[in-house]
Amino acid sequence: MKNLRNLLFIASICLCFGFIAKDSMPSVAEAEGLNIGDKAPDFSIESPEGKQFQLSDFRGKIVFLDFWASWCGPCRRDNPNIVSIYNKFHQLAFKTADGFEVISISLDGLTNRAGDPKQEDAKQDWLQAIEEDGLVWENHGSELRAWDSKIVKQYHINSIPSNYLIDEKGMIIAKNLKGPALYATIKRLTE
């Protein structure tokens, strides 16, 4: 009985270390330069009006790069926080930047992750969510390809909401900030 208990104890420790080791291994995104301190990969995307814009167009500003979708409940619940932060900080002076912008990249598309039909009119769903949630900034983009979007793959997005905070030089300074943490981080940049 004592040997069985010892064996179970050793097995449980091995399992714990196995989970810790797995969790401490760098993700694909970390291995490919999407860490804090790395330069954010540039991209070009089209707005709902058909205007092309690039991440690099916003050099000199603090950028909140937000990945979301109209069908994502947690994204939609977080949108009021982002709107509030945008309204508070968009016109404020920053220590080293010329303002604050939000770029929203939608994962709306015609299929879900498994390739099954999900949306009949992805663009309409996307535009309606922008209006309903009061996303007042101009920088909205989507390839309407959901998880097959080049930008989604470029940033290794595997769940939403996901986001990156990018400084005026184009460097990643934070990832996956929500509510109070996003507010506090941006506020520090204005002091």
URZI-V671986 format. One record per residue. PHI is phi in radians with two decimals (* if undefined). PSI is psi as a letter, one per 30 degrees, with the letter a starting at -180 (999 if undefined). NEAR is the number of other C-alpha atoms within 10 Angstrom. Layout:
phi:PHI psi:PSI near:NEAR
phi:PHI psi:PSI near:NEAR
This chain:
phi:* psi:e near:6
phi:-1.12 psi:e near:7
phi:-1.11 psi:e near:8
phi:-1.12 psi:e near:9
phi:-1.09 psi:e near:10
phi:-1.10 psi:e near:11
phi:-1.11 psi:e near:12
phi:-1.12 psi:e near:12
phi:-1.08 psi:e near:12
phi:-1.11 psi:e near:12
phi:-1.09 psi:e near:12
phi:-1.18 psi:e near:12
phi:-1.14 psi:e near:12
phi:-1.08 psi:e near:12
phi:-1.10 psi:e near:12
phi:-1.06 psi:e near:12
phi:-1.14 psi:e near:12
phi:-1.09 psi:e near:12
phi:-1.18 psi:e near:11
phi:-1.10 psi:e near:11
phi:-1.07 psi:e near:10
phi:-1.11 psi:e near:11
phi:-1.19 psi:f near:10
phi:-1.57 psi:f near:9
phi:-1.28 psi:k near:10
phi:-1.14 psi:k near:10
phi:-1.33 psi:l near:12
phi:-1.01 psi:e near:10
phi:-1.07 psi:e near:14
phi:-1.14 psi:e near:13
phi:-1.21 psi:f near:10
phi:-1.89 psi:g near:13
phi:1.49 psi:h near:15
phi:-1.99 psi:h near:21
phi:-1.64 psi:l near:17
phi:-1.05 psi:k near:16
phi:1.73 psi:f near:14
phi:-1.52 psi:l near:15
phi:-1.29 psi:k near:16
phi:-1.21 psi:k near:23
phi:-1.08 psi:k near:15
phi:-1.33 psi:l near:12
phi:-2.70 psi:l near:13
phi:-2.19 psi:k near:14
phi:-2.58 psi:l near:19
phi:-1.78 psi:k near:16
phi:-1.37 psi:l near:17
phi:-1.02 psi:f near:17
phi:-1.49 psi:f near:8
phi:1.58 psi:g near:9
phi:-1.51 psi:k near:10
phi:-1.40 psi:k near:11
phi:-2.48 psi:l near:16
phi:-2.16 psi:l near:15
phi:-1.01 psi:e near:18
phi:-1.12 psi:f near:16
phi:-1.11 psi:f near:11
phi:-1.82 psi:g near:21
phi:-1.00 psi:k near:17
phi:1.71 psi:f near:16
phi:-2.06 psi:l near:21
phi:-1.40 psi:k near:27
phi:-2.14 psi:k near:24
phi:-1.77 psi:j near:24
phi:-1.66 psi:j near:21
phi:-1.98 psi:k near:24
phi:-1.77 psi:k near:24
phi:-2.71 psi:a near:26
phi:-2.74 psi:l near:26
phi:-1.10 psi:f near:21
phi:-1.56 psi:g near:17
phi:-1.64 psi:j near:14
phi:-0.96 psi:e near:12
phi:-1.06 psi:e near:12
phi:-1.11 psi:e near:17
phi:-1.14 psi:e near:18
phi:-1.21 psi:f near:12
phi:-1.48 psi:f near:15
phi:-0.97 psi:e near:21
phi:-1.03 psi:e near:15
phi:-1.12 psi:e near:16
phi:-1.15 psi:e near:19
phi:-1.06 psi:e near:16
phi:-1.06 psi:e near:14
phi:-1.15 psi:e near:20
phi:-1.04 psi:e near:19
phi:-1.08 psi:e near:14
phi:-1.29 psi:e near:13
phi:-1.86 psi:f near:18
phi:-0.97 psi:e near:18
phi:-1.76 psi:f near:12
phi:-1.36 psi:l near:14
phi:-1.47 psi:k near:14
phi:-1.91 psi:l near:20
phi:-0.99 psi:e near:11
phi:-2.21 psi:g near:15
phi:-2.11 psi:l near:18
phi:-1.72 psi:h near:17
phi:2.25 psi:a near:19
phi:-2.30 psi:k near:25
phi:-2.29 psi:l near:20
phi:-1.98 psi:k near:23
phi:-2.05 psi:j near:20
phi:-1.83 psi:k near:22
phi:-1.89 psi:j near:25
phi:-1.55 psi:k near:27
phi:-1.71 psi:g near:29
phi:-1.13 psi:k near:27
phi:-3.05 psi:l near:27
phi:-1.50 psi:f near:17
phi:-2.41 psi:l near:18
phi:-1.58 psi:a near:16
phi:-1.01 psi:e near:12
phi:-1.49 psi:f near:8
phi:1.55 psi:g near:11
phi:-1.46 psi:k near:9
phi:-0.99 psi:k near:11
phi:-2.17 psi:e near:16
phi:-2.20 psi:k near:15
phi:-1.39 psi:e near:11
phi:-2.36 psi:i near:12
phi:-1.05 psi:e near:23
phi:-1.11 psi:e near:19
phi:-1.12 psi:e near:14
phi:-1.05 psi:e near:16
phi:-1.08 psi:e near:24
phi:-1.12 psi:e near:15
phi:-1.13 psi:e near:13
phi:-1.15 psi:e near:17
phi:-1.03 psi:e near:20
phi:-1.19 psi:e near:10
phi:-1.06 psi:e near:10
phi:-1.55 psi:f near:15
phi:1.15 psi:h near:12
phi:-1.37 psi:i near:20
phi:-1.36 psi:f near:13
phi:-1.25 psi:l near:15
phi:-1.53 psi:f near:12
phi:-1.66 psi:i near:20
phi:-1.95 psi:k near:22
phi:-2.54 psi:l near:24
phi:-2.81 psi:k near:25
phi:-1.59 psi:f near:21
phi:0.93 psi:h near:20
phi:-2.12 psi:g near:17
phi:0.86 psi:b near:22
phi:-1.27 psi:f near:23
phi:-1.57 psi:g near:16
phi:-1.06 psi:k near:18
phi:-1.07 psi:e near:15
phi:-1.22 psi:e near:20
phi:-1.05 psi:e near:20
phi:-1.21 psi:e near:12
phi:-1.05 psi:e near:14
phi:-1.67 psi:g near:18
phi:0.92 psi:h near:16
phi:-1.35 psi:k near:17
phi:-2.16 psi:g near:11
phi:-2.78 psi:l near:11
phi:-2.29 psi:l near:17
phi:-1.27 psi:k near:22
phi:-2.40 psi:l near:18
phi:-2.73 psi:l near:21
phi:-2.32 psi:k near:23
phi:-1.81 psi:k near:23
phi:-2.11 psi:k near:27
phi:-1.45 psi:a near:24
phi:-1.13 psi:f near:19
phi:-1.67 psi:f near:16
phi:1.54 psi:g near:22
phi:-1.69 psi:k near:21
phi:-1.28 psi:k near:22
phi:-1.97 psi:f near:17
phi:-2.87 psi:l near:17
phi:-2.40 psi:k near:18
phi:0.91 psi:h near:15
phi:-1.49 psi:k near:18
phi:-2.28 psi:l near:15
phi:0.65 psi:c near:14
phi:-1.04 psi:e near:11
phi:-1.18 psi:e near:11
phi:-1.13 psi:e near:18
phi:-1.00 psi:e near:18
phi:-1.10 psi:e near:12
phi:-1.15 psi:e near:14
phi:-1.20 psi:e near:19
phi:-1.03 psi:e near:15
phi:-1.03 psi:e near:10
phi:-1.29 psi:f near:14
phi:-1.64 psi:f near:14
phi:-1.53 psi:999 near:9
